[in-house]
Amino acid sequence: MKKIIFTLAITIFLAGSIFTGCNSDTNKAENDQDKLQDAKNKMIEAKQDINQVIKDSIQLFKKEIEGKIIANEKSIADFKSRIANEKKENKAKLEVKLNKLEQKNKDMKMKLDGYKEEGKEKWEAFKAEFNHDMEEFGKAFSDLTVKNVK
């Protein structure tokens, strides 16, 4: 009788060990699934954060550039009033150059307003190109406003 009880106890113990071992693998698989889902959620949040940073950067850049464009418009208007007293021949040349700069300023404003968000790399490229164009505009305007005395 003791042998039967002892054998039964060992059998139950082994069966219990096997079931808990299988259950443990199931729990591990569920834990792995949970970790994977958490990682996916964190990745999605990180992408959203990056997109928000890019949007904020774009808005800040647009405000800054719009201020420069408005300053350019004021400078052009001031220069137009200053060239009113120039000689007719010189005035005509300056007005042609000034009109070209005024159109370039308008084009840059339209380019800035028309920019669509297309990702970080394209934004960085657009920003670099636009800053270069703004520098070129500034140089061209300063070259126009400097009087060359001969």
VEXRO-26294 format. One record per residue (C-alpha): residue number from 0; x, y, z. Coordinates in nm, 2 decimals, decimal comma, always signed. Layout:
<sites>
SITE resi      u      v      w
SITE  NUM      X      Y      Z
...
</sites>
This chain:
<sites>
SITE resi      u      v      w
SITE    0  +0,00  +0,00  +0,00
SITE    1  +0,29  +0,24  +0,08
SITE    2  +0,44  +0,16  -0,25
SITE    3  +0,12  +0,24  -0,44
SITE    4  +0,08  +0,57  -0,25
SITE    5  +0,45  +0,65  -0,30
SITE    6  +0,43  +0,57  -0,67
SITE    7  +0,11  +0,77  -0,70
SITE    8  +0,26  +1,07  -0,53
SITE    9  +0,57  +1,06  -0,75
SITE   10  +0,35  +1,03  -1,06
SITE   11  +0,14  +1,33  -0,95
SITE   12  +0,45  +1,53  -0,87
SITE   13  +0,60  +1,45  -1,22
SITE   14  +0,27  +1,53  -1,39
SITE   15  +0,25  +1,86  -1,20
SITE   16  +0,60  +1,95  -1,30
SITE   17  +0,54  +1,88  -1,66
SITE   18  +0,22  +2,09  -1,66
SITE   19  +0,38  +2,38  -1,49
SITE   20  +0,68  +2,36  -1,72
SITE   21  +0,44  +2,38  -2,02
SITE   22  +0,25  +2,66  -1,86
SITE   23  +0,57  +2,85  -1,81
SITE   24  +0,66  +2,83  -2,18
SITE   25  +0,31  +2,97  -2,25
SITE   26  +0,37  +3,25  -2,01
SITE   27  +0,70  +3,32  -2,16
SITE   28  +0,55  +3,34  -2,51
SITE   29  +0,28  +3,58  -2,38
SITE   30  +0,55  +3,79  -2,20
SITE   31  +0,75  +3,81  -2,53
SITE   32  +0,44  +3,92  -2,71
SITE   33  +0,38  +4,19  -2,45
SITE   34  +0,74  +4,31  -2,48
SITE   35  +0,71  +4,31  -2,86
SITE   36  +0,39  +4,51  -2,85
SITE   37  +0,54  +4,76  -2,60
SITE   38  +0,84  +4,80  -2,83
SITE   39  +0,61  +4,87  -3,12
SITE   40  +0,42  +5,12  -2,92
SITE   41  +0,74  +5,30  -2,81
SITE   42  +0,85  +5,31  -3,18
SITE   43  +0,52  +5,46  -3,29
SITE   44  +0,55  +5,72  -3,01
SITE   45  +0,91  +5,81  -3,11
SITE   46  +0,80  +5,85  -3,47
SITE   47  +0,52  +6,08  -3,36
SITE   48  +0,76  +6,28  -3,15
SITE   49  +1,00  +6,32  -3,44
SITE   50  +0,72  +6,43  -3,67
SITE   51  +0,61  +6,69  -3,41
SITE   52  +0,96  +6,82  -3,38
SITE   53  +0,98  +6,85  -3,76
SITE   54  +0,64  +7,03  -3,77
SITE   55  +0,76  +7,27  -3,49
SITE   56  +1,08  +7,33  -3,67
SITE   57  +0,90  +7,41  -4,00
SITE   58  +0,66  +7,65  -3,82
SITE   59  +0,95  +7,83  -3,64
SITE   60  +1,15  +7,86  -3,97
SITE   61  +0,84  +7,99  -4,16
SITE   62  +0,78  +8,26  -3,90
SITE   63  +1,15  +8,36  -3,90
SITE   64  +1,16  +8,38  -4,28
SITE   65  +0,83  +8,56  -4,31
SITE   66  +0,98  +8,83  -4,09
SITE   67  +1,28  +8,85  -4,32
SITE   68  +1,06  +8,87  -4,63
SITE   69  +0,86  +9,15  -4,47
SITE   70  +1,18  +9,33  -4,39
SITE   71  +1,29  +9,28  -4,75
SITE   72  +0,96  +9,43  -4,88
SITE   73  +1,02  +9,73  -4,65
SITE   74  +1,38  +9,77  -4,77
SITE   75  +1,26  +9,76  -5,13
SITE   76  +0,99 +10,02  -5,07
SITE   77  +1,25 +10,25  -4,90
SITE   78  +1,49 +10,21  -5,18
SITE   79  +1,22 +10,29  -5,44
SITE   80  +1,16 +10,61  -5,26
SITE   81  +1,53 +10,69  -5,25
SITE   82  +1,58 +10,63  -5,62
SITE   83  +1,31 +10,88  -5,71
SITE   84  +1,56 +11,16  -5,71
SITE   85  +1,81 +10,97  -5,94
SITE   86  +1,88 +11,07  -6,30
SITE   87  +1,64 +10,93  -6,54
SITE   88  +1,89 +10,69  -6,70
SITE   89  +2,02 +10,56  -6,37
SITE   90  +1,67 +10,55  -6,22
SITE   91  +1,55 +10,32  -6,50
SITE   92  +1,83 +10,07  -6,45
SITE   93  +1,78 +10,06  -6,08
SITE   94  +1,41 +10,01  -6,11
SITE   95  +1,46  +9,72  -6,35
SITE   96  +1,70  +9,55  -6,10
SITE   97  +1,47  +9,64  -5,81
SITE   98  +1,17  +9,49  -5,98
SITE   99  +1,37  +9,17  -6,04
SITE  100  +1,46  +9,16  -5,67
SITE  101  +1,10  +9,23  -5,57
SITE  102  +0,98  +8,94  -5,79
SITE  103  +1,24  +8,71  -5,64
SITE  104  +1,12  +8,81  -5,29
SITE  105  +0,76  +8,72  -5,39
SITE  106  +0,87  +8,39  -5,54
SITE  107  +1,06  +8,30  -5,22
SITE  108  +0,74  +8,38  -5,02
SITE  109  +0,53  +8,16  -5,25
SITE  110  +0,79  +7,88  -5,23
SITE  111  +0,79  +7,89  -4,85
SITE  112  +0,41  +7,90  -4,83
SITE  113  +0,39  +7,61  -5,08
SITE  114  +0,62  +7,38  -4,89
SITE  115  +0,46  +7,05  -4,79
SITE  116  +0,60  +6,83  -4,51
SITE  117  +0,78  +6,54  -4,67
SITE  118  +1,01  +6,41  -4,41
SITE  119  +1,32  +6,52  -4,22
SITE  120  +1,57  +6,48  -4,50
SITE  121  +1,37  +6,67  -4,76
SITE  122  +1,30  +6,94  -4,49
SITE  123  +1,67  +6,98  -4,42
SITE  124  +1,74  +7,01  -4,79
SITE  125  +1,47  +7,26  -4,85
SITE  126  +1,58  +7,47  -4,55
SITE  127  +1,94  +7,47  -4,67
SITE  128  +1,84  +7,57  -5,02
SITE  129  +1,60  +7,84  -4,90
SITE  130  +1,87  +7,99  -4,66
SITE  131  +2,11  +8,00  -4,95
SITE  132  +1,85  +8,18  -5,17
SITE  133  +1,79  +8,43  -4,89
SITE  134  +2,16  +8,50  -4,86
SITE  135  +2,18  +8,55  -5,23
SITE  136  +1,89  +8,79  -5,22
SITE  137  +2,06  +8,99  -4,94
SITE  138  +2,38  +9,01  -5,14
SITE  139  +2,20  +9,12  -5,45
SITE  140  +2,01  +9,38  -5,26
SITE  141  +2,31  +9,52  -5,08
SITE  142  +2,50  +9,53  -5,42
SITE  143  +2,22  +9,73  -5,56
SITE  144  +2,20  +9,98  -5,28
SITE  145  +2,57 +10,05  -5,27
SITE  146  +2,66 +10,35  -5,48
SITE  147  +2,97 +10,30  -5,70
SITE  148  +3,14 +10,63  -5,72
SITE  149  +3,36 +10,67  -6,02
</sites>
